[in-house]
């Protein structure tokens, strides 16, 4: 033991320092994964009636303290801004819209894939899949065969609340697809579990008994009576196969639910709730801040029975005042309007709007300009958050689609009884268009400066300016013309006829 260590122990004994006691923290989750998915779905649906039901039914403090669960003594009009749906749908739009082409190195595989993609309406499937993943957190593509519908593989996407991921040593082992089916008489519910693993598909039918389930034969349900377990892709009873006929799709991993994805609406529910509260209070203040008219009793219009004719709540609002019977006084109608603190409401709205959009999307992408900066440079700067989110989505979407293409082609070879493992390595590239590009004038200015500075060739300048909008042959000819006009290329001497020498 060293001198310093002995001194520390002596000092510790002298001060009688006791070590801290090991404690245990017990934290109870407010929502499980499926309930969280349902919550995000309802926020995306954007129906105020459904939101109010959701939060009144939540058993945690989340439901008690929220605006949507509150029951005010004086009822107010609860307004939903629709911001969650706007965020998710806009991100889907700016990604899918710019998905240009899927290119193969092998033309034969490209023709087969194009036929499968056309029959399955692939772009619509990908669009729905991306929307579900952004809202629910994750999901999975599923490949199946049904000769009664098609002779090609059938591609479907199942959202997070209909799939489970089973991991072994943090590696994906199985994807379980869950679906509800009816009995022959339609009175009994069954839940079908489809286990998609490497080289096999297994089915299990469960009879739903309240909150309990009991396994029953597949023949008890008309939708499952013809299903049988399948082995493929060089799999055996003891060894896994080369691939599974399913592919997970996750954009962001969840830190809360292990092995699952994270919705872009997670951790934003409180901000959405508060934003709706501010907007609702603002509208309520506007309604209560209408012009009030004070009318003496004698001047209130009467009906034929002598009763006061009262307006509706949305018409001219008046207050019945007692008649002034003082000497020389006159009864007259007076009006008054309360002051509405619109600036305070606006500032609260902008602050909460920023909280809702932070880290996800820029306000200008949604057509919201809270800073009133209209120049092009400022608009592009405000688009950076959207660009970061879009790039991440594109990266994960590209990986998922390429995997989907490879396993679909391999599944097609299994279906044709000509399984080819090399199809799992099919080389595919997916191109996306640019987003929030600078204007053509700004590109010309930048390229011109680079060209004059000697750091860019004529051909590179044309590529930067026109991109894919012009053909390669046109760019070559244009580069040649610019070089000739600028004197960078020596033009050939003109041919002079021999008889012209007589005039010299």
C-alpha positions in Angstrom: 0.0 0.0 0.0 1.4 3.3 -1.0 1.9 6.3 1.3 -0.9 8.3 -0.3 -3.3 5.4 -0.1 -2.5 4.9 3.6 -3.0 8.6 4.3 -6.4 8.5 2.6 -7.6 5.6 4.7 -6.4 7.3 7.9 -8.2 10.5 6.9 -11.4 8.5 6.1 -11.2 6.7 9.5 -10.6 9.9 11.4 -13.7 11.6 9.7 -15.8 8.4 10.1 -17.0 8.6 6.5 -19.6 5.9 5.9 -20.0 4.4 2.3 -23.3 5.2 0.6 -26.1 2.6 0.7 -27.0 0.9 -2.5 -30.5 1.9 -3.4 -33.0 0.7 -5.9 -35.1 3.0 -8.1 -38.5 1.7 -9.2 -39.9 3.6 -12.2 -43.2 2.7 -13.7 -43.7 3.3 -17.4 -46.7 5.4 -18.3 -47.5 3.4 -21.5 -46.5 0.1 -23.0 -45.4 -0.2 -26.6 -48.8 -1.0 -28.2 -50.6 1.7 -26.2 -47.9 4.2 -27.2 -48.4 3.3 -30.8 -52.2 3.8 -30.4 -51.6 7.2 -28.9 -49.4 8.3 -31.8 -51.9 7.0 -34.3 -54.7 9.1 -32.7 -52.5 12.2 -32.7 -51.8 11.5 -36.4 -55.5 11.0 -37.2 -56.1 14.5 -35.7 -59.8 14.0 -34.6 -60.4 16.2 -31.4 -63.2 13.9 -30.3 -60.8 10.9 -30.4 -58.0 12.8 -28.6 -60.3 13.7 -25.8 -61.4 10.1 -25.4 -57.8 8.9 -25.5 -56.6 11.2 -22.7 -59.6 10.6 -20.5 -59.0 6.9 -20.7 -55.3 7.0 -19.9 -54.8 5.7 -16.4 -51.5 7.5 -15.7 -50.7 11.1 -14.7 -50.3 11.8 -18.4 -54.0 11.6 -18.7 -54.8 13.6 -15.6 -52.7 16.7 -16.3 -53.3 17.1 -20.0 -55.4 19.7 -21.7 -57.4 17.1 -23.7 -58.4 15.2 -20.5 -59.5 18.3 -18.6 -63.2 19.0 -18.0 -63.5 22.8 -17.4 -66.4 24.2 -15.4 -67.2 26.6 -18.2 -66.9 24.5 -21.4 -64.6 25.8 -24.1 -64.2 24.9 -27.7 -61.2 22.5 -27.8 -59.3 23.0 -31.0 -56.7 20.7 -32.5 -54.1 22.3 -34.8 -53.5 19.1 -36.9 -49.7 19.7 -36.6 -48.7 16.0 -35.9 -50.3 14.9 -39.1 -48.9 17.8 -41.1 -45.4 17.0 -39.9 -45.5 13.3 -40.8 -47.3 13.7 -44.1 -45.0 16.5 -45.2 -41.9 14.4 -44.5 -43.4 11.5 -46.4 -44.2 13.7 -49.3 -40.7 15.3 -49.6 -39.1 11.9 -49.6 -41.4 9.8 -51.8 -41.8 12.7 -54.3 -38.0 12.8 -54.9 -37.6 9.0 -55.2 -36.5 9.0 -58.9 -35.4 5.5 -60.0 -34.3 2.0 -59.0 -31.4 0.8 -61.2 -30.0 -2.7 -61.5 -26.6 -3.9 -62.7 -28.3 -7.0 -64.2 -30.9 -6.1 -66.8 -32.6 -9.5 -66.5 -33.3 -9.0 -62.8 -34.4 -5.5 -63.4 -37.2 -6.6 -65.8 -38.4 -9.2 -63.3 -38.5 -6.7 -60.5 -40.3 -4.1 -62.6 -43.0 -6.6 -63.2 -43.3 -7.4 -59.5 -43.2 -3.8 -58.5 -45.9 -2.8 -61.1 -48.3 -5.6 -60.0 -47.8 -4.7 -56.3 -48.1 -1.0 -56.8 -44.8 -0.6 -55.0 -44.6 3.1 -54.7 -47.9 3.3 -52.9 -46.8 0.5 -50.5 -43.5 2.3 -49.8 -45.4 5.6 -49.2 -47.8 3.9 -46.7 -44.9 2.1 -45.1 -43.0 5.3 -44.5 -46.0 7.0 -43.0 -46.6 4.1 -40.6 -42.9 4.0 -39.6 -42.7 7.7 -38.9 -45.9 7.6 -36.8 -45.8 4.2 -35.2 -42.0 3.7 -34.9 -41.4 0.6 -37.1 -42.9 -2.2 -39.1 -41.9 -4.9 -41.5 -42.3 -5.9 -45.2 -43.8 -9.3 -45.7 -43.6 -11.5 -48.8 -46.2 -14.2 -49.3 -47.6 -16.3 -52.2 -51.2 -16.8 -53.2 -51.7 -18.5 -56.6 -55.4 -17.5 -56.6 -54.3 -13.9 -56.7 -51.0 -13.8 -58.5 -48.2 -15.9 -59.9 -45.7 -13.3 -58.5 -44.7 -12.6 -54.9 -47.1 -10.5 -53.0 -45.5 -7.6 -51.0 -47.3 -6.2 -47.9 -46.2 -3.8 -45.1 -47.3 -4.5 -41.6 -47.1 -1.6 -39.0 -45.6 -1.7 -35.5 -48.8 -2.8 -33.7 -49.1 -5.9 -35.9 -45.6 -7.2 -35.7 -43.1 -8.4 -33.1 -39.3 -8.7 -33.5 -37.6 -11.6 -31.7 -33.9 -11.2 -31.0 -31.3 -13.7 -30.0 -28.0 -12.2 -28.7 -29.2 -8.9 -30.1 -29.5 -10.4 -33.6 -32.9 -10.5 -35.4 -34.1 -14.1 -35.3 -37.8 -13.9 -36.2 -40.4 -11.5 -37.3 -43.9 -12.4 -36.0 -46.9 -11.1 -37.9 -50.2 -11.0 -36.0 -53.7 -10.8 -37.5 -57.3 -11.3 -36.3 -59.6 -13.8 -38.1 -63.2 -15.0 -37.6 -64.5 -18.5 -37.2 -66.9 -20.2 -39.7 -70.0 -18.7 -38.0 -68.3 -15.4 -37.4 -68.9 -15.6 -33.6 -65.4 -16.5 -32.5 -62.1 -14.5 -32.9 -58.8 -16.1 -33.7 -55.4 -14.6 -33.7 -52.9 -15.9 -36.3 -49.2 -15.7 -35.6 -46.9 -16.1 -38.6 -43.3 -16.7 -37.6 -41.0 -15.6 -40.4 -37.4 -16.8 -39.8 -34.3 -17.6 -41.8 -35.4 -20.3 -44.1 -38.8 -21.1 -42.6 -42.3 -19.8 -42.1 -44.4 -21.3 -39.2 -48.0 -20.7 -38.3 -49.8 -20.8 -35.0 -53.5 -20.2 -34.5 -54.7 -19.0 -31.1 -58.3 -18.8 -29.9 -59.0 -15.5 -28.2 -60.7 -16.0 -24.8 -61.0 -12.5 -23.3 -57.5 -11.6 -22.4 -56.3 -15.2 -22.7 -55.4 -17.2 -25.7 -55.4 -21.0 -26.4 -53.7 -22.7 -29.3 -56.1 -24.5 -31.7 -55.6 -26.3 -35.0 -55.3 -24.2 -38.2 -58.4 -26.0 -39.6 -60.7 -24.3 -37.1 -60.5 -21.0 -39.1 -61.6 -20.8 -42.8 -58.7 -18.3 -43.5 -56.0 -20.6 -42.2 -57.1 -24.1 -43.0 -54.9 -24.4 -46.0 -51.7 -23.0 -44.4 -48.7 -25.2 -43.8 -45.3 -24.6 -42.5 -42.6 -24.0 -45.1 -38.8 -24.5 -45.3 -36.7 -22.9 -48.0 -33.3 -21.3 -48.8 -31.1 -24.2 -47.9 -32.6 -24.5 -44.4 -32.9 -27.8 -42.6 -34.6 -28.8 -39.3 -31.4 -28.0 -37.4 -29.7 -25.2 -39.5 -31.1 -21.8 -40.5 -31.6 -20.8 -44.1 -30.0 -18.0 -46.2 -32.7 -15.4 -45.7 -36.2 -14.7 -44.4 -39.1 -13.6 -46.5 -39.6 -10.4 -44.4 -37.6 -7.3 -43.8 -37.8 -4.8 -40.9 -38.1 -1.1 -41.5 -36.9 1.2 -38.8 -35.8 4.8 -39.1 -34.8 5.6 -35.5 -34.2 3.1 -32.7 -36.1 3.5 -29.5 -34.2 4.0 -26.2 -37.4 3.2 -24.3 -38.5 0.0 -25.9 -35.6 -2.3 -26.6 -35.5 -3.6 -30.2 -38.2 -1.4 -31.4 -38.4 1.8 -33.4 -39.1 5.4 -32.3 -41.9 7.5 -33.7 -41.2 11.1 -34.7 -44.2 12.0 -32.5 -42.7 10.4 -29.4 -41.6 12.9 -26.7 -43.7 15.6 -28.4 -47.1 14.7 -27.1 -46.9 17.2 -24.2 -45.9 20.0 -26.6 -48.7 19.2 -29.0 -51.2 19.2 -26.0 -49.9 22.5 -24.8 -50.1 24.0 -28.3 -53.7 23.0 -28.7 -54.4 24.5 -25.2 -52.9 27.9 -26.2 -54.8 28.0 -29.5 -58.1 27.0 -27.8 -57.7 29.6 -25.1 -56.9 32.2 -27.7 -60.1 31.4 -29.7 -62.1 31.3 -26.4 -60.7 34.8 -25.6 -61.7 36.1 -29.0 -65.2 34.7 -28.5 -65.5 36.2 -25.0 -64.0 39.5 -26.2 -66.8 40.4 -28.5 -68.3 43.8 -28.4 -70.9 44.0 -25.6 -73.9 46.3 -25.9 -75.5 47.6 -22.7 -79.2 48.2 -23.5 -81.6 49.7 -21.0 -84.6 47.5 -20.3 -87.0 49.9 -21.9 -85.1 49.7 -25.2 -84.8 46.0 -25.5 -86.9 44.7 -28.5 -90.0 42.8 -27.4 -92.1 40.1 -29.0 -95.9 40.3 -29.3 -96.2 38.8 -25.8 -93.9 41.4 -24.2 -91.0 39.1 -23.7 -87.4 40.2 -24.6 -86.1 39.0 -27.9 -82.6 37.6 -27.1 -80.0 37.1 -29.8 -77.9 33.9 -30.2 -74.4 33.6 -28.8 -72.9 34.4 -32.2 -75.0 37.4 -32.9 -74.8 40.8 -31.3 -74.2 40.1 -27.6 -75.9 42.6 -25.2 -76.3 43.1 -21.5 -79.6 44.1 -20.0 -79.2 47.2 -17.9 -81.6 48.8 -15.5 -83.4 52.0 -16.7 -81.9 55.3 -15.4 -84.8 57.1 -13.7 -82.8 60.1 -12.3 -84.1 63.5 -13.1 -82.8 64.7 -16.5 -81.1 61.4 -17.3 -81.6 59.7 -20.7 -81.6 56.0 -21.4 -79.2 55.2 -24.2 -77.4 52.2 -25.6 -73.7 51.9 -24.7 -71.0 49.5 -26.2 -67.8 48.1 -24.7 -65.1 45.7 -26.0 -62.5 44.0 -23.7 -58.9 44.1 -24.8 -57.6 40.7 -26.0 -53.8 40.2 -25.3 -53.1 38.9 -28.8 -49.3 39.5 -28.6 -49.1 37.3 -25.5 -51.0 34.5 -27.1 -48.9 34.9 -30.3 -45.7 34.6 -28.4 -46.9 31.6 -26.5 -48.0 30.0 -29.8 -44.6 30.6 -31.5 -42.7 29.3 -28.5 -44.7 26.1 -28.3 -44.6 25.6 -32.0 -40.8 25.7 -31.9 -40.9 23.0 -29.1 -43.1 20.8 -31.3 -40.9 21.1 -34.4 -37.4 21.1 -32.7 -35.2 18.4 -34.2 -37.8 17.2 -36.7 -38.7 19.7 -39.3 -38.3 23.4 -40.1 -41.3 25.7 -39.8 -40.7 27.0 -43.4 -41.1 23.5 -44.7 -44.6 23.6 -43.4 -45.2 27.1 -44.8 -44.8 28.8 -41.4 -42.6 31.9 -41.3 -42.4 32.9 -37.7 -39.3 35.1 -38.1 -40.6 36.9 -41.3 -37.3 36.3 -43.2 -38.3 36.1 -46.8 -35.0 36.2 -48.6 -33.8 32.9 -50.3 -30.7 32.5 -48.2 -32.6 32.7 -44.9 -35.2 30.2 -46.2 -32.5 27.7 -47.1 -30.9 28.1 -43.7 -34.3 27.4 -42.0 -34.6 24.2 -44.1 -31.5 22.6 -42.6 -33.4 20.7 -39.9 -35.7 19.3 -42.5 -32.7 18.3 -44.6 -31.1 16.4 -41.7 -34.3 14.5 -41.0 -34.9 13.8 -44.7 -31.3 12.5 -45.2 -31.7 10.1 -42.3 -35.1 8.8 -43.6 -33.6 8.4 -47.1 -30.7 6.4 -45.8 -32.8 4.0 -43.8 -35.5 3.8 -46.6 -32.8 2.9 -49.2 -31.4 0.1 -47.0 -34.9 -1.3 -46.4 -35.9 -1.1 -50.1 -32.7 -2.7 -51.4 -33.1 -5.6 -48.9 -36.7 -5.9 -49.9 -35.7 -6.2 -53.6 -33.1 -8.8 -52.9 -35.3 -11.1 -50.8 -38.2 -10.6 -53.2 -36.1 -11.8 -56.1 -34.8 -14.7 -54.0 -38.4 -15.6 -53.0 -39.4 -15.6 -56.6 -36.7 -18.1 -57.4 -38.0 -20.3 -54.5 -41.5 -20.0 -55.9 -40.2 -21.1 -59.3 -38.3 -24.0 -57.6 -35.0 -22.5 -59.0 -33.6 -21.1 -55.8 -30.5 -18.9 -56.5 -28.5 -17.6 -53.4 -26.7 -15.1 -55.6 -29.9 -13.1 -55.9 -29.4 -12.0 -52.3 -26.4 -10.0 -53.5 -28.2 -8.3 -56.4 -26.6 -4.9 -57.0 -29.2 -2.2 -56.8 -29.0 1.6 -56.5 -31.8 4.0 -55.7 -31.5 7.7 -56.6 -33.3 10.6 -54.9 -33.6 14.2 -56.1 -32.1 17.1 -54.3 -34.1 19.1 -51.8 -34.1 22.9 -51.1 -31.7 23.6 -53.9 -30.4 27.2 -54.4 -31.9 29.1 -57.3 -30.4 28.9 -60.8 -29.2 32.5 -60.4 -27.3 31.6 -57.2 -25.8 28.5 -58.9 -24.6 30.5 -61.9 -23.0 33.1 -59.6 -21.2 30.4 -57.6 -20.1 28.4 -60.6 -18.9 31.5 -62.4 -16.7 32.5 -59.5 -15.2 29.0 -59.3 -14.6 28.9 -63.0 -12.9 32.3 -63.0 -10.8 31.3 -60.0 -9.4 28.4 -62.0 -10.7 25.6 -59.7 -13.4 24.3 -62.0 -13.4 23.1 -65.6 -16.0 24.0 -68.3 -17.5 20.5 -68.2 -17.7 20.4 -64.4 -19.3 23.8 -64.4 -22.0 22.6 -66.8 -22.6 19.5 -64.6 -23.1 21.7 -61.6 -25.4 24.1 -63.4 -27.7 21.6 -65.3 -27.3 18.3 -63.4 -29.5 15.7 -65.0 -31.7 18.2 -66.8 -29.5 18.1 -69.9 -28.2 15.1 -71.8 -24.4 14.2 -71.8 -24.1 14.8 -75.6 -25.5 18.3 -75.2 -23.1 19.1 -72.4 -20.1 17.9 -74.5 -21.2 20.1 -77.4 -21.9 23.1 -75.1 -18.4 22.7 -73.5 -16.9 22.6 -77.0 -18.8 25.8 -78.1 -17.8 27.7 -74.9 -14.1 26.6 -75.4 -14.2 27.8 -79.0 -15.8 31.1 -78.2 -13.4 31.9 -75.4 -10.4 31.0 -77.5 -9.4 28.0 -75.4 -9.5 25.9 -78.6 -7.6 26.8 -81.7 -9.9 26.9 -84.7 -8.6 25.4 -88.0 -7.3 27.7 -90.7 -9.8 28.4 -93.4 -9.2 26.7 -96.8 -8.1 29.2 -99.5 -8.6 28.3 -103.2 -5.4 28.2 -105.3 -6.8 30.8 -107.8 -7.0 33.4 -105.1 -3.2 33.8 -105.4 -3.7 35.8 -108.6 -5.4 38.6 -106.7 -2.5 39.0 -104.3 
